[in-house]
Amino acid sequence: MSMIGRGRGQSFLASARQPGVSSVDQVLKNVEWPEQFPFKEEDFQRFDESPDNLFYDTPRFVTHIDDPAIAALTKYYSKNFPPSNTPGVSLLDLCSSWVSHFPAGYKQERIVGLGMNEEELKRNPVLTEYVVQDLNINPKLPFEDNSFDVITNVVSVDYLSKPIDVFKEMYRVLKPGGLAIMSFSNRCFWTKAISIWTSTGDADHVLIVGSYFHYAGGFEPPQAVDISPNPGRSDPMYIVYSRKIATG
C-alpha cells in the first residue's frame, strides 16, 4: 500500500518495518520508538461512528475466529496462565463476550469479564462476575489498583479508540509482574475497527499494539508471538504481550 498521502502513523509503520524481517515474532525486536506517540486522532476514527452500544445491543452467540485459531489461543493460555485454582489469582477478560477461550475447566476465585453485551456476559461460563462498559466512552476500569494477575483481550484491541487510556488503566489494575495478553487475527467488524487498523496488515497490527504498551508506560518491552495454527489454511492468530514492571 502506497504511503503517498498517508499520515504520521502510516509513516511510522513504514519506517519501523525492518528490512529482511518477515516473521511476525520478530517485528517488535529492536523497534526505535519515537519520543511521541506516532498516531493521531484520525487514526482512531471508524467508518461507523454511531454509538457502539447500538451496534452491540443484539447478542452475537458466535465465534469471531475459526476453530483452529481458537484451539491455538486456548493452548497458548494453558501454557501461560497461572495454574487453575491458585489461591489469590484474579483474571480480567477485556471486551469479553459469551466465551473467553480459556482452557476447559479453568477456574480461579475471581475471573471478571468486561464487555458490551450483558446477555453474552451472562452466558460466559468461566466468569465469576462481569461489568457492562463501553471503553470507547469510558476507558476508566472500575477496579482497584494491583487487582489482577492476568488481563486478556481477544480479537478486540482493534476496536479501541482510546487505546493509550485503556492500556494505562490496564497497567494500574495489574499486579506488579502481571501479564497482559492481547490476541488478534485479521478478521473484524471493519466498520467499527479503527482506521489505522483497517488500512494496514498483520505486521503493522503487531507494531500498533506494541506501541500501546510502550507509550502507556510501566510495561516491559512488548513481545509478539505468531500462534497461527495453519498458515494460509485457517485464520491467523497473533499475540502481543507484556508484563507490568515490578518495581522495588
C-alpha positions as CSV (number, residue, x, y, z in Angstrom):
1,M,0.0,0.0,0.0
2,S,1.4,3.4,-1.0
3,M,2.4,5.8,1.7
4,I,1.6,8.7,-0.5
5,G,-0.8,11.0,1.3
6,R,-0.6,8.9,4.4
7,G,-0.3,10.4,7.8
8,R,2.3,10.2,10.6
9,G,1.0,6.8,11.8
10,Q,1.5,5.2,8.4
11,S,4.9,6.8,8.1
12,F,6.0,5.4,11.4
13,L,4.8,1.9,10.5
14,A,6.6,2.0,7.2
15,S,9.9,3.1,8.9
16,A,9.6,0.6,11.7
17,R,9.4,-2.4,9.4
18,Q,12.9,-3.8,9.5
19,P,14.3,-4.9,6.1
20,G,14.5,-8.7,5.9
21,V,12.2,-9.3,8.9
22,S,9.3,-11.3,7.6
23,S,8.4,-13.2,10.8
24,V,5.7,-11.5,13.0
25,D,7.6,-12.9,16.0
26,Q,10.5,-10.5,15.2
27,V,8.5,-7.4,14.4
28,L,8.9,-5.9,17.9
29,K,12.6,-6.7,18.2
30,N,14.8,-3.5,18.3
31,V,12.0,-1.1,17.4
32,E,13.1,2.6,17.6
33,W,10.1,4.1,19.2
34,P,9.6,7.9,18.5
35,E,9.6,10.1,21.5
36,Q,6.0,10.9,21.0
37,F,3.1,8.6,20.3
38,P,3.2,8.4,16.4
39,F,-0.5,8.1,15.8
40,K,-3.1,10.9,15.5
41,E,-6.7,11.2,16.4
42,E,-7.9,10.5,12.9
43,D,-6.1,7.1,13.1
44,F,-8.7,6.1,15.7
45,Q,-11.7,7.1,13.8
46,R,-14.1,4.4,12.5
47,F,-16.2,4.2,9.3
48,D,-19.2,3.8,11.6
49,E,-19.1,6.4,14.4
50,S,-22.7,5.6,15.6
51,P,-22.9,4.7,19.3
52,D,-21.2,1.4,19.9
53,N,-23.9,0.3,22.4
54,L,-26.4,0.2,19.4
55,F,-24.0,-1.9,17.4
56,Y,-23.5,-4.4,20.3
57,D,-27.1,-4.3,21.6
58,T,-28.0,-7.6,19.9
59,P,-26.2,-10.6,21.4
60,R,-24.0,-12.4,19.0
61,F,-23.6,-16.0,20.1
62,V,-21.0,-16.8,17.5
63,T,-17.2,-17.1,17.5
64,H,-15.2,-14.5,15.6
65,I,-12.2,-16.7,14.7
66,D,-12.3,-20.3,13.4
67,D,-11.9,-23.4,15.4
68,P,-8.1,-24.0,14.7
69,A,-7.4,-20.4,15.8
70,I,-9.4,-20.8,18.9
71,A,-7.6,-24.0,19.8
72,A,-4.2,-22.3,19.2
73,L,-5.2,-19.5,21.6
74,T,-6.5,-21.9,24.2
75,K,-3.3,-23.8,24.0
76,Y,-1.3,-20.6,24.5
77,Y,-3.4,-19.7,27.5
78,S,-2.9,-23.1,29.0
79,K,0.9,-22.6,28.9
80,N,0.9,-19.1,30.2
81,F,-1.9,-18.8,32.7
82,P,-1.4,-19.4,36.4
83,P,-2.5,-23.0,37.3
84,S,-6.2,-23.4,37.8
85,N,-7.5,-22.8,41.4
86,T,-4.3,-20.9,42.5
87,P,-5.2,-19.0,45.7
88,G,-5.3,-15.3,45.3
89,V,-5.2,-15.3,41.5
90,S,-7.5,-13.0,39.6
91,L,-8.0,-12.6,35.8
92,L,-9.7,-9.9,33.8
93,D,-11.1,-10.5,30.3
94,L,-11.5,-7.2,28.5
95,C,-14.0,-6.8,25.7
96,S,-15.4,-10.1,26.8
97,S,-18.4,-11.9,25.5
98,W,-20.1,-15.3,25.9
99,V,-16.9,-17.2,25.5
100,S,-13.3,-16.4,26.6
101,H,-11.5,-19.3,25.0
102,F,-9.9,-20.2,28.3
103,P,-8.7,-23.8,28.8
104,A,-11.5,-26.3,29.5
105,G,-12.4,-26.4,33.2
106,Y,-10.1,-23.4,34.0
107,K,-11.1,-21.8,37.3
108,Q,-9.9,-19.1,39.6
109,E,-11.6,-17.5,42.6
110,R,-12.1,-14.3,40.5
111,I,-12.4,-14.1,36.7
112,V,-14.0,-10.8,35.6
113,G,-15.4,-10.1,32.2
114,L,-15.9,-6.6,30.9
115,G,-17.8,-6.2,27.8
116,M,-20.6,-4.5,25.9
117,N,-23.5,-7.0,25.9
118,E,-25.0,-8.3,29.2
119,E,-26.7,-11.3,27.6
120,E,-23.4,-12.5,26.2
121,L,-21.6,-12.0,29.5
122,K,-24.3,-13.8,31.4
123,R,-23.7,-16.9,29.2
124,N,-19.9,-16.9,29.7
125,P,-19.3,-20.0,32.0
126,V,-15.8,-19.0,33.1
127,L,-16.7,-15.7,34.6
128,T,-17.3,-15.2,38.3
129,E,-18.5,-11.6,37.7
130,Y,-19.0,-9.2,34.9
131,V,-19.2,-5.5,34.1
132,V,-21.0,-3.9,31.1
133,Q,-19.0,-0.9,30.0
134,D,-18.1,0.9,26.7
135,L,-14.3,1.5,26.9
136,N,-14.5,3.9,24.0
137,I,-16.7,6.2,26.1
138,N,-15.2,5.5,29.5
139,P,-11.8,3.8,29.5
140,K,-11.5,4.0,33.3
141,L,-11.6,0.5,34.6
142,P,-13.8,0.0,37.7
143,F,-11.3,-1.9,39.7
144,E,-8.7,-1.3,42.5
145,D,-5.0,-0.8,41.8
146,N,-3.0,-4.0,41.6
147,S,-6.0,-6.3,41.3
148,F,-5.3,-8.7,38.5
149,D,-2.6,-11.3,37.7
150,V,-3.6,-11.6,34.0
151,I,-5.5,-9.4,31.6
152,T,-6.7,-10.9,28.3
153,N,-8.3,-9.3,25.2
154,V,-9.4,-11.5,22.3
155,V,-9.8,-10.0,18.8
156,S,-11.0,-6.7,20.1
157,V,-7.9,-4.5,20.6
158,D,-8.6,-3.1,17.1
159,Y,-11.9,-1.5,18.3
160,L,-10.3,0.6,21.0
161,S,-10.5,4.3,20.1
162,K,-8.7,5.4,23.3
163,P,-6.1,2.7,23.5
164,I,-3.5,4.5,25.5
165,D,-6.0,5.4,28.2
166,V,-7.1,1.8,28.3
167,F,-3.6,0.5,28.5
168,K,-2.7,2.9,31.3
169,E,-5.7,1.5,33.1
170,M,-4.5,-2.0,32.4
171,Y,-1.2,-1.1,34.0
172,R,-2.9,0.4,37.0
173,V,-5.1,-2.6,37.8
174,L,-2.4,-5.3,37.0
175,K,-0.4,-6.5,39.9
176,P,3.4,-5.9,39.7
177,G,4.7,-8.5,37.3
178,G,1.2,-9.1,36.0
179,L,0.7,-10.3,32.4
180,A,-1.4,-8.6,29.7
181,I,-2.1,-10.8,26.6
182,M,-3.6,-9.1,23.5
183,S,-4.6,-11.6,20.8
184,F,-5.9,-10.8,17.3
185,S,-6.4,-12.1,13.8
186,N,-7.1,-10.5,10.5
187,R,-10.9,-10.6,10.9
188,C,-13.0,-7.8,12.4
189,F,-16.2,-5.8,12.1
190,W,-14.4,-3.4,9.7
191,T,-16.9,-0.6,10.1
192,K,-16.1,-0.5,13.9
193,A,-12.3,-1.1,13.7
194,I,-10.1,1.9,13.9
195,S,-8.9,3.3,10.5
196,I,-5.1,2.7,11.1
197,W,-6.0,-1.0,11.6
198,T,-8.2,-1.5,8.6
199,S,-5.7,0.2,6.3
200,T,-2.7,-1.9,7.4
201,G,-1.6,-5.5,7.6
202,D,-0.7,-8.1,10.2
203,A,2.9,-7.0,10.9
204,D,1.7,-3.4,11.3
205,H,-1.0,-4.6,13.7
206,V,1.7,-6.0,15.9
207,L,3.5,-2.7,15.9
208,I,0.3,-0.8,16.6
209,V,-0.5,-3.0,19.7
210,G,3.2,-2.9,20.8
211,S,3.0,0.9,20.7
212,Y,0.1,0.9,23.1
213,F,2.2,-1.0,25.7
214,H,5.3,1.2,25.1
215,Y,3.5,4.6,25.3
216,A,1.2,3.7,28.2
217,G,4.4,3.3,30.3
218,G,5.3,0.9,33.0
219,F,5.4,-2.2,30.9
220,E,8.3,-4.4,29.9
221,P,9.2,-4.2,26.2
222,P,6.3,-5.9,24.4
223,Q,6.8,-9.1,22.6
224,A,5.0,-10.8,19.7
225,V,4.2,-14.4,19.0
226,D,2.7,-15.9,15.9
227,I,0.5,-18.8,17.0
228,S,-1.3,-19.2,13.6
229,P,-2.1,-22.9,13.5
230,N,-2.3,-23.5,9.7
231,P,-0.9,-20.6,7.8
232,G,-2.8,-19.9,4.7
233,R,-5.5,-22.5,5.5
234,S,-7.2,-21.1,8.7
235,D,-7.4,-17.8,10.5
236,P,-4.0,-16.4,11.5
237,M,-3.6,-15.7,15.2
238,Y,-1.1,-13.3,16.8
239,I,-0.2,-12.4,20.4
240,V,1.3,-9.2,21.7
241,Y,2.1,-9.5,25.4
242,S,3.9,-7.6,28.1
243,R,4.2,-7.6,31.9
244,K,3.8,-4.7,34.3
245,I,7.2,-3.8,35.5
246,A,7.7,-5.0,39.1
247,T,9.4,-2.2,40.9
248,G,11.1,-2.1,44.3
